[in-house]
Amino acid sequence: MSQRLPILTAKELSKAIRKCGFSFYRQRGSHQIWKHSDGRWTTIPVHPGENIGRGLLRKILKDINLQPKEFIKLLKKK
């Protein structure tokens, strides 16, 4: 049985994808663009006081070609 994805803030998600090798590229309004050296990229909405839901998190993981199980392991790493 697969684990449910957590509900995260944009700051928590940014920390996690930074561990995966992504770096902040630019920001337009409240949307940050994160890029990887191999060409993958994604957009993270940064809205203070709001969380990133499971559906959007799944879309972001699909954009960066990261399986949910791998992402959960990444979150548990210090």
C-alpha positions as CSV (number, residue, x, y, z in Angstrom):
1,M,0.0,0.0,0.0
2,S,1.4,3.4,-0.9
3,Q,1.8,6.2,1.5
4,R,-0.2,9.4,1.2
5,L,1.8,12.5,0.2
6,P,2.1,15.1,3.0
7,I,0.7,18.5,2.8
8,L,3.6,20.9,2.8
9,T,4.4,24.6,2.8
10,A,6.3,26.1,-0.1
11,K,9.3,26.5,2.1
12,E,9.3,22.8,3.1
13,L,8.9,21.8,-0.6
14,S,11.8,24.1,-1.6
15,K,14.1,22.6,1.0
16,A,13.2,19.1,-0.3
17,I,13.8,19.7,-3.9
18,R,17.0,21.5,-3.2
19,K,18.3,18.2,-1.6
20,C,17.4,16.6,-5.0
21,G,19.8,19.0,-6.9
22,F,17.4,21.7,-7.9
23,S,18.3,25.4,-7.6
24,F,16.2,28.5,-7.5
25,Y,16.2,30.1,-11.0
26,R,13.8,33.0,-10.8
27,Q,10.5,34.3,-9.4
28,R,7.6,36.0,-11.1
29,G,5.0,37.3,-8.7
30,S,4.3,34.5,-6.2
31,H,5.6,31.7,-8.4
32,Q,9.2,30.4,-8.1
33,I,10.9,28.6,-10.9
34,W,13.3,25.8,-9.9
35,K,15.7,24.2,-12.4
36,H,18.0,21.2,-12.4
37,S,21.3,21.0,-14.3
38,D,19.8,18.1,-16.5
39,G,17.0,20.4,-17.8
40,R,14.1,19.4,-15.5
41,W,12.2,22.4,-14.0
42,T,9.1,23.1,-12.0
43,T,7.1,26.0,-10.6
44,I,6.3,26.3,-6.9
45,P,3.6,28.7,-5.8
46,V,4.6,30.7,-2.8
47,H,1.5,32.0,-1.0
48,P,2.1,32.9,2.7
49,G,-0.2,31.1,5.0
50,E,-1.3,28.5,2.4
51,N,-0.2,24.9,2.0
52,I,0.6,23.0,-1.2
53,G,-2.0,20.3,-1.5
54,R,-1.5,16.7,-2.4
55,G,-2.7,17.1,-6.0
56,L,-0.4,20.0,-6.8
57,L,2.5,18.2,-5.0
58,R,1.9,15.1,-7.2
59,K,2.0,17.3,-10.3
60,I,5.3,18.9,-9.2
61,L,6.8,15.5,-8.6
62,K,5.7,14.4,-12.0
63,D,7.3,17.5,-13.5
64,I,10.6,16.6,-11.9
65,N,10.4,12.9,-12.5
66,L,10.5,11.9,-8.8
67,Q,8.4,9.0,-7.4
68,P,6.3,9.8,-4.3
69,K,8.2,7.1,-2.3
70,E,11.5,8.7,-3.2
71,F,10.2,12.1,-2.2
72,I,9.0,10.9,1.2
73,K,12.5,9.4,1.8
74,L,14.0,12.7,0.8
75,L,11.8,14.5,3.4
76,K,12.9,12.2,6.1
77,K,16.6,12.9,5.4
78,K,18.2,15.6,7.5
